[in-house]
Every structure is written in structure tokens, then in C-alpha cells.
């Protein structure tokens, strides 16, 4: 059985003071819950050092929301995998829908970011998801599998063994509309079939596939009860310790 992963993407919320308080509340609550899940927080870059300090000695892990594809040099404003790793981070988000659709990052850049994460010993949580128009045109499977293929194809099996996938339908992010467990489960099954084709049966059985998009404490148990859904990537509901802790199963 794959261990469930509950991740909180804070997006552009919580400065380093607010973030330290939230992370401490989550670390304390998580320890008290004796849950066997893996919990990962994704605060903004400037909040990360305070969060690392707040979760020190706890089982909670943290990562960055983005990474640049080079490790150092003249890239004004960018942050490298080496810098993220130096903070003690274990994970990094790559290809979040807001990076793809608001900032305009494309597959070629994301493939390089994925490789930069792996090169620097970070576990990438690689996000994919279709737009509403894709779903309405019955293209969702095609779009999502193309996103996985374009960035993951060509990785060594050992490299792919450190990748976490996250399915986040764009129409469900921040809209209050959660995909049904059935829709999410079907998509996860399709993604797993592609992983089997690219990396073999063992990789397909191992790869964690998270669901994200308007997850709330009320919708989490049903989603997590599905064998294809290995965890949740939570946005809005991860900004309060109570709602985030309520999502984490015991
Ligand atoms: P919401 O949970 O706010 O819809 O955000 C989901 C998300 O984008 C997590 O990465």
C-alpha cells in the first residue's frame, strides 16, 4: 500500500511571521494525531526558512513552490534547487497550473525544472490538469497524458522513482468545484497506465498520484478512500491549521 501524502500549497499567502505560526500549529497538531501520513508544506520562498525552523524535529516536511532550471548564475529573481536543498527542503512543486496558465510556463521549461529538482536531490511534485474547455470537449485524458509524457519521458527509471504526480483539474482549483472521486480516480488510473507504458509495472504501482482542486475537510475522506488517490494537494484549506489538520486522516 502506498502511504498517503497530504500537501499544503500556501501559494502567495503567509509572510515569514504568519508562516512560522501556521507551520508550528500544523506540526504540533500532526504529532498529536499520530497519523501515519506524510505531510508536506509548500510556503512562499521568503517564508521557507521560518517554516523549516518551525517544523524542525517534527515529521512534517516542506518544499518550494517553484524552482529554476539552472543551479546558479545570472538569472535575476530566480531560485535554484541547490538553494532550496540547502534549507533542508525535501520537495518542490513543478508545473502547478498557476505557473502554467498565469505565468505562462510551457512543457519544455517544466521538463528542465523537473530535471533540476532531481539533480538537486529534491522530490518533484509534478502537477498536471486539464482546462474546463478540454473536459467539455472530452479531451481531458489526452491533455493530461500529454503533459505527463512531455516532461517525464526520457527520465531514468531511478529518477522517476523520486517523482510524485499531482492531478489538479484547472476548473476545480479555487472554484469550490471538486472533481468527483470517480472522475479523479479514472484520471489517476489513466495516468498510472501511461507510467506503466513508460517505466514499467513496478513504477506504476509505486508512483504516488495526488488529487488537488478545492479539497475541503468534507470532501477529503471520500477522495482518500479511493485506492487510486494517494493523497491530496490542498490550496485554500491549507491556510488554516484546523481545516488542514482536519483533512489529514489518522
Ligand atoms: P484550492 O484547494 O484552493 O482549490 O487549490 C488547489 C491547488 O492549486 C493546490 O495546489
Boltz pocket constraint, residues with backbone or C-beta under 6 A from the ligand:
constraints:
  - pocket:
      binder: B
      contacts: [[A, 9], [A, 96], [A, 168], [A, 172], [A, 173], [A, 174], [A, 175], [A, 176], [A, 212], [A, 213], [A, 214], [A, 215], [A, 233], [A, 234], [A, 235], [A, 236], [A, 237]]
      max_distance: 6.0
